[in-house]
Amino acid sequence: MEQPFTTPGIVAADTTPTSEDLYVSVEELRTQFGFTATEAQIRTAQVLINGYCNRRSLWPETYEETLDLPSDRNQTILAARPVLRLLSAQGRYSYGRRDRRTLNSINYDYVAALAVFGSPPAWMNLDINQVEVLPASGEVFLPTGFFLVNYSQVRLSYLSGFVDMPYRMKLFVALTINEICAKGSADRTSYSVGRVSRTFANPSFIPQDVRSGLQPFCVRALY
């Protein structure tokens, strides 16, 4: 079944991961990390990780973005990574700032190209076979637009996520569960009973090592 579009930067409707959606199974945690946990604990850690990444899931999801292109660059960066496949691409022209107007190799102005299409600017389909995508970084290199003038905006839909969950992502789930179990139900800054004293400096249930490892997969831009 085709996945619905997910807008990067906007938290989609919360979904509870099923047993098939878990990043790691109870058995894998035990055999690979010597760590005992329940499905409920795995589900809780996974929800925290998804929330930190601002994504509904790290499994393959369909995303759609509308991006402004720099006037002197015909490239952009997608928000959700790694990119598995580009599904469709559209480009259009807009007026922009007068001091940033550019001419093509035959001194043709993109404002003149706009006059052909009228207003508002129309979206034109691009051949995705001519669009180069770097999966790991999400960089997209676009073909030259109409009349050899670069597009002002581009609309891209793409598939992003992990087909096979990486080993380190499974480890991140285990470390997050361990952090939750250590802290209990509250993020205490101090705790003392007799000679026993505990202080939690980390203001999150997600450990620092996990947060650092999740950085490449976090969606930060708002659209």
C-alpha positions in Angstrom: 0.0 0.0 0.0 1.3 3.4 -0.9 2.6 5.4 2.0 0.9 8.8 2.7 3.0 12.0 2.3 4.7 13.1 5.5 5.7 16.8 5.7 9.2 17.2 7.2 9.3 19.3 10.4 5.6 18.7 11.1 4.8 15.9 13.6 2.4 13.6 11.9 -0.5 11.9 13.7 0.9 9.7 16.3 1.0 6.0 15.5 1.8 3.2 17.9 4.5 0.9 16.4 3.2 -2.6 16.0 5.4 -5.7 16.5 6.3 -5.7 12.8 7.3 -2.0 13.0 9.8 -2.3 15.9 13.4 -1.5 15.1 14.7 -4.4 17.1 13.0 -7.5 18.6 13.2 -8.8 22.2 15.2 -11.7 20.9 17.7 -9.5 19.1 18.3 -7.3 22.2 19.1 -10.5 24.2 21.3 -12.2 21.6 23.1 -9.1 20.2 23.5 -6.9 23.3 22.8 -9.3 26.3 20.0 -6.9 27.2 16.6 -8.0 28.4 13.5 -5.9 27.6 9.9 -6.2 26.8 8.1 -5.1 23.6 6.4 -2.3 25.5 9.8 -0.9 26.6 11.1 -1.2 23.0 8.0 0.6 21.7 8.5 3.4 24.3 12.1 3.9 23.3 11.2 3.9 19.6 8.6 6.6 20.1 11.1 8.8 21.9 13.6 8.3 19.1 11.1 9.1 16.4 10.0 12.2 18.3 13.6 13.4 18.6 14.2 12.8 14.9 10.9 14.6 14.2 9.8 11.7 12.0 6.9 9.3 12.1 9.2 6.4 11.5 12.8 5.6 10.4 11.3 2.8 8.2 10.7 3.9 4.5 8.2 6.8 4.3 7.1 9.0 1.5 7.9 12.7 1.9 7.0 15.8 -0.2 8.8 19.1 0.0 8.5 22.4 -1.8 11.9 24.2 -1.7 13.2 27.6 -2.8 16.3 27.4 -4.9 19.2 30.0 -4.6 19.3 32.2 -7.6 22.8 31.1 -8.5 22.5 27.4 -7.7 20.5 24.6 -9.3 20.7 22.3 -6.2 19.0 21.9 -2.9 19.0 19.5 0.1 16.2 17.2 1.2 15.2 17.2 4.9 14.7 13.4 5.5 17.6 11.1 5.0 18.8 8.6 3.8 17.0 9.1 0.5 16.0 5.8 -1.1 14.4 6.9 -4.3 13.1 10.1 -6.0 9.4 9.6 -6.9 8.5 12.8 -8.8 9.9 16.3 -9.4 8.4 19.6 -10.5 9.9 23.1 -11.0 8.5 26.6 -11.5 9.7 30.1 -11.9 8.9 33.1 -9.7 9.9 36.8 -9.9 12.1 37.0 -6.8 14.2 40.1 -6.0 15.1 42.4 -8.8 18.7 42.6 -7.7 19.0 38.8 -7.9 17.6 38.4 -11.5 19.9 36.2 -13.6 20.3 35.8 -17.4 21.1 32.6 -19.2 23.9 32.1 -21.7 22.0 34.0 -24.4 21.0 36.8 -22.1 17.4 35.6 -21.7 15.8 36.8 -18.5 13.7 34.4 -16.4 11.1 37.2 -16.0 10.6 36.9 -19.8 10.1 33.2 -19.4 7.4 33.9 -16.7 5.5 35.9 -19.3 5.0 32.8 -21.4 3.2 31.0 -18.5 1.2 33.9 -17.1 0.4 34.1 -13.4 0.5 32.3 -11.0 3.6 30.4 -12.1 2.8 26.9 -13.3 4.5 23.8 -12.0 6.3 21.8 -14.8 7.1 18.2 -14.5 10.8 17.3 -14.5 12.4 14.0 -15.7 13.5 12.4 -12.5 16.1 10.4 -14.6 17.9 13.8 -15.1 17.9 14.6 -11.4 20.9 13.4 -9.4 20.4 12.6 -5.7 23.0 11.8 -3.1 21.2 9.4 -0.7 23.3 9.9 2.4 23.4 13.7 2.4 20.1 14.3 0.6 21.7 16.7 -1.9 19.7 17.1 -5.1 21.2 18.4 -8.4 18.5 19.6 -10.9 18.6 19.9 -14.6 18.5 23.4 -16.2 15.0 24.8 -16.6 13.0 26.3 -19.4 15.0 28.6 -21.8 18.2 27.5 -19.9 17.1 29.4 -16.8 17.3 27.8 -13.4 14.0 27.1 -11.6 13.1 29.3 -8.6 11.2 26.6 -6.7 11.1 22.8 -6.9 8.6 20.3 -5.5 10.0 16.9 -4.8 8.4 13.7 -3.5 10.7 10.9 -2.4 11.1 7.8 -0.3 13.3 8.0 2.7 14.3 5.6 5.5 16.0 2.3 6.2 15.0 -0.8 4.4 17.1 -2.8 6.9 17.5 -1.2 10.3 21.2 -0.6 11.1 22.9 -2.3 14.0 23.6 0.9 15.7 20.0 2.0 15.6 19.1 -1.2 17.4 21.8 -0.4 20.0 20.3 3.1 20.3 17.0 1.5 21.3 18.8 -0.6 24.0 20.6 2.4 25.4 17.4 4.5 25.5 15.6 1.7 27.4 18.5 1.5 29.9 18.3 5.2 30.4 14.6 5.1 31.1 14.9 2.2 33.5 17.7 4.0 35.4 15.8 7.3 35.7 12.4 5.8 36.4 9.3 7.8 35.7 10.8 11.2 36.4 13.9 13.1 35.2 15.4 13.7 38.7 18.2 16.2 39.2 18.9 14.8 42.7 17.8 11.9 44.9 19.1 11.0 48.3 18.1 8.2 50.7 20.5 7.7 53.6 23.9 7.2 52.0 22.5 6.6 48.5 22.6 9.7 46.3 21.8 9.9 42.6 22.0 12.9 40.2 21.0 13.0 36.6 22.8 15.7 34.5 21.3 14.6 31.2 17.9 16.5 30.8 16.6 13.8 28.5 15.6 10.2 28.5 17.7 9.8 25.3 21.4 9.4 26.2 23.9 11.8 24.7 25.6 9.1 22.6 22.2 8.3 21.1 21.4 11.9 20.3 24.7 12.4 18.7 24.2 9.2 16.5 20.7 10.3 15.5 21.8 13.7 14.2 22.1 12.8 10.5 18.5 11.5 10.5 16.8 14.4 12.3 14.4 16.6 10.3 15.1 20.2 11.3 13.6 22.3 8.6 10.0 23.5 8.8 7.8 23.5 5.7 
